[in-house]
Amino acid sequence: MAITAGMVKELRERTGSGMMECKRALEETNGDIDAAIEHMRKAGLAKAGKKADRTAAEGNIKILTNAKQHVAAMVEINCETDFVTKGDDFQGFANAVAACIINSKPGSLDALLALPLHSGKDTTVETARKELIAKIGENINVRRFELLENSAGPIGTYLHGDRIGVVVCLDGGSEALAKDIAMHIAATNPIAISEADVPAATLVKEKEVFMAQAADSGKPANIIEKMVEGRIRKFLAEVTLLGQPFVKDPETTIDKLLAKANAKVSRFHRFEVGEGIEKKVENFAEEVMAQAKGYQS
């Protein structure tokens, strides 16, 4: 069957794929557009598997809230390059995943991936992810999400661009205060709410570092011990939310700010795009040399 320009145009409009890819799919399915779409979907899933090992350390943080249900959802969606995050396809997928979380309230990442991306449709989040990989040519990951429900007080959210997101729950207080606390957390990145919440292993590690630094001072052991205690107190004030000076008013700590409003922070989560992902460092000169050697052999 002859493949016409009109058939290619229709398939492009229905799939968003390139002209040559549509033409090949129509040729392989003898001009059957529905069969071509199914063929392209299967081929796309296969391509997605090949891209799964490629590092995806760029991306967006998305936050959605539902005031009536006292719930907020935050999700990190990753891709390989910042350029892709600006596209409508990536943005549409990321926004749909955030909506899926807040509407369906999945209990785990696996549960989220198995849910329909859009209500009433069969395509799951995972299938849509793989189809997006095939379409844009980059690895895409739904890396993590948090779903917070809070009936004891307001939920504060803050997005710094689309790369840092914070969700915080208050017991008491106001929405304005919750948003201020979320903005503060975005700026200072505390590791815990209070000193009691700091992991014991973290304290042991910091104490070892301070002890090693103080040992070179030549001071007596009892003085060194006091020096280390002082440094630990300073460290805890710097890394715990309650001990930090409020970014809008450095004369007031977060602890005092909350006390004045008769409020408490019950929990918070802070996402930053790509944090903890080991990025591959490209060396262009080495890559060129390797290719040159390949041509010579």
C-alpha positions in Angstrom: 0.0 0.0 0.0 1.3 3.4 -0.9 2.1 5.7 2.1 0.8 9.2 1.4 1.8 12.5 2.9 -1.6 12.8 4.5 -1.2 9.5 6.3 2.2 10.5 7.7 0.7 13.9 8.7 -2.2 12.2 10.6 0.1 9.8 12.4 2.5 12.7 13.4 -0.5 14.6 14.8 -1.7 11.6 16.8 1.7 10.6 18.2 3.9 13.7 18.1 6.7 11.6 16.6 9.1 12.6 13.7 8.1 12.4 10.1 10.6 9.6 9.1 9.6 7.5 12.2 6.0 7.8 11.2 6.7 6.9 7.6 8.6 3.8 8.7 5.9 2.7 11.1 3.2 3.0 8.4 5.4 1.0 5.9 5.8 -1.8 8.5 2.1 -1.9 9.2 1.0 -1.6 5.5 -0.6 1.8 6.1 -2.8 0.8 9.1 -2.6 4.0 11.3 -3.9 2.3 14.4 -1.5 -0.6 14.0 1.3 1.9 13.4 0.5 3.7 16.7 0.7 0.4 18.5 3.9 -0.6 16.8 5.5 2.8 17.7 4.4 2.3 21.4 6.0 -1.1 21.6 9.2 0.2 19.9 9.2 3.1 22.2 9.1 0.9 25.3 12.0 -1.0 24.0 14.0 2.2 23.4 13.1 3.3 26.9 14.7 0.2 28.4 18.0 1.0 26.6 18.1 4.5 28.1 17.4 3.4 31.7 21.1 3.4 32.7 21.7 7.0 31.5 22.1 9.5 34.3 19.1 11.8 34.8 20.2 14.5 37.3 18.3 17.5 35.9 14.5 18.0 36.2 11.8 19.8 38.2 10.2 19.8 41.6 6.3 20.0 41.5 4.1 20.8 44.4 0.3 20.6 44.6 -2.0 21.3 47.5 -5.6 20.6 48.4 -6.7 23.0 51.2 -10.0 21.3 51.7 -8.4 17.9 52.3 -5.4 19.5 54.2 -3.0 17.7 52.0 0.1 18.6 49.9 2.1 16.5 47.4 5.7 17.1 46.3 7.4 15.1 43.6 10.8 15.2 41.8 10.9 14.3 38.1 14.3 13.9 36.5 15.7 14.1 33.0 19.1 14.3 31.4 19.3 18.0 30.4 17.8 21.2 31.6 16.6 22.0 28.1 14.1 19.1 28.2 12.5 20.5 31.4 11.3 23.6 29.4 9.3 21.5 26.9 5.5 21.0 27.1 5.8 17.2 27.0 7.9 17.1 30.1 5.9 19.8 32.0 2.6 18.1 31.1 3.9 14.7 32.4 5.3 16.2 35.6 2.2 18.1 36.4 0.0 15.0 35.7 2.2 12.9 38.1 1.8 15.5 40.9 -2.0 15.5 40.3 -2.0 11.7 40.4 -0.3 11.7 43.8 -2.6 14.2 45.4 -5.7 12.6 44.0 -4.9 8.9 44.5 -2.6 9.1 47.5 -0.3 6.2 46.6 1.7 4.6 49.5 4.9 4.0 47.6 6.8 4.9 44.4 5.9 1.5 43.0 2.3 2.1 43.7 2.4 5.5 42.0 4.0 4.1 38.9 1.3 1.5 38.6 -1.6 4.1 38.8 -3.3 5.5 35.7 -1.6 8.8 34.9 -5.0 10.3 34.0 -8.3 9.3 35.7 -10.4 7.1 33.5 -7.5 6.2 31.2 -5.6 2.9 30.9 -2.1 4.3 30.5 -0.1 4.1 33.8 2.5 6.5 35.1 5.2 4.0 34.2 4.0 3.4 30.7 3.6 7.2 30.1 7.1 7.7 31.4 8.6 5.1 28.9 6.6 6.6 26.1 7.9 10.1 26.9 11.5 8.7 26.9 10.9 7.3 23.4 9.4 10.6 22.2 12.0 13.0 23.6 15.1 10.7 23.5 16.2 11.2 27.1 16.0 9.1 30.2 13.1 10.3 32.5 12.6 9.2 36.1 10.0 9.7 38.7 12.5 9.8 41.5 10.6 10.4 44.8 7.6 12.0 46.3 6.1 13.0 49.6 2.4 13.2 50.5 1.7 15.2 53.7 -1.7 15.5 55.4 -2.2 17.8 58.3 -5.4 18.6 60.2 -3.7 20.2 63.2 -2.7 23.3 61.3 -1.6 24.9 58.0 0.7 23.3 55.4 3.3 25.7 54.0 4.9 25.2 50.6 7.6 27.0 48.8 9.2 26.5 45.3 12.5 28.2 44.5 12.2 28.3 40.7 11.5 24.7 39.9 14.6 23.2 41.5 14.1 23.4 45.2 10.8 22.6 46.9 9.7 22.5 50.5 6.5 21.3 52.3 6.1 21.9 56.0 3.3 21.1 58.5 2.6 23.3 61.5 0.6 22.5 64.6 -1.1 25.9 65.1 0.0 29.1 63.5 -1.1 30.7 60.3 -0.7 30.0 56.5 1.6 33.0 56.3 3.9 31.7 59.0 3.9 28.2 57.4 5.0 29.7 54.1 7.7 31.8 55.8 9.1 28.7 57.5 9.0 26.8 54.1 10.9 29.6 52.5 13.4 29.6 55.3 14.0 25.8 55.0 14.6 26.2 51.2 17.3 28.8 52.0 19.1 27.1 54.9 18.5 23.3 54.3 18.4 22.2 58.0 19.0 18.4 58.6 16.4 18.2 61.4 13.7 20.1 63.3 15.4 20.1 66.7 18.7 18.9 68.3 16.9 15.7 69.5 16.2 14.8 65.9 19.8 14.9 64.7 21.0 11.3 64.1 23.5 10.0 66.7 25.8 8.9 63.9 26.0 12.5 62.6 27.0 13.8 66.1 29.6 11.1 66.5 31.2 12.0 63.2 31.2 15.7 63.8 32.7 15.2 67.3 35.5 13.1 65.8 36.3 15.9 63.4 36.2 18.6 66.1 38.4 16.4 68.4 41.0 16.0 65.7 41.0 19.7 65.0 41.3 20.6 68.7 44.0 18.1 69.3 46.5 20.2 67.3 46.0 23.1 69.7 48.2 21.6 72.3 45.8 22.5 75.1 45.0 20.2 78.1 42.4 17.4 77.6 39.8 19.2 79.8 40.1 22.4 77.8 39.8 20.4 74.5 36.7 18.7 75.8 35.1 22.1 76.5 36.2 23.4 73.1 34.6 20.4 71.4 31.4 20.8 73.4 31.1 24.5 72.3 31.7 23.5 68.6 29.0 20.8 68.8 26.5 23.4 70.3 27.3 25.8 67.4 27.0 22.9 64.9 23.6 21.9 66.2 22.3 25.5 66.1 23.4 25.8 62.5 21.9 22.5 61.2 18.6 22.3 63.2 15.6 24.3 62.1 14.7 25.6 65.6 18.2 26.9 66.3 18.6 28.8 63.1 18.2 32.6 62.8 15.1 33.4 60.7 16.2 34.5 57.2 13.8 37.4 57.2 14.9 38.6 60.7 18.3 37.2 61.8 17.8 38.6 65.3 15.0 36.0 65.9 15.5 32.3 65.9 12.9 30.0 64.3 12.2 28.6 67.8 11.3 32.1 69.1 9.3 32.9 66.0 7.2 29.8 66.4 6.8 30.3 70.2 5.5 33.8 69.6 2.8 32.3 67.3 2.1 29.4 69.7 3.0 27.0 66.9 5.2 24.0 66.3 6.7 22.4 63.2 5.6 18.7 63.2 7.5 17.7 60.0 9.0 19.0 56.8 10.5 17.8 53.6 12.9 19.6 51.3 13.7 18.4 47.7 16.5 19.8 45.5 16.8 18.6 42.0 19.5 16.0 41.5 20.8 16.0 45.1 22.6 12.8 45.9 22.8 11.7 42.2 26.3 11.1 41.0 26.7 13.0 37.8 29.0 11.7 35.1 31.8 14.1 34.4 32.4 14.4 30.7 35.9 15.1 29.4 35.6 16.3 25.8 39.3 16.1 25.1 39.5 12.5 26.2 36.4 11.6 24.2 37.9 13.1 21.1 41.2 11.2 21.7 39.3 8.0 22.2 37.5 8.4 18.9 40.7 9.3 17.1 42.4 6.2 18.3 39.3 4.2 17.2 39.6 5.6 13.7 43.4 4.7 13.5 43.0 1.1 14.6 
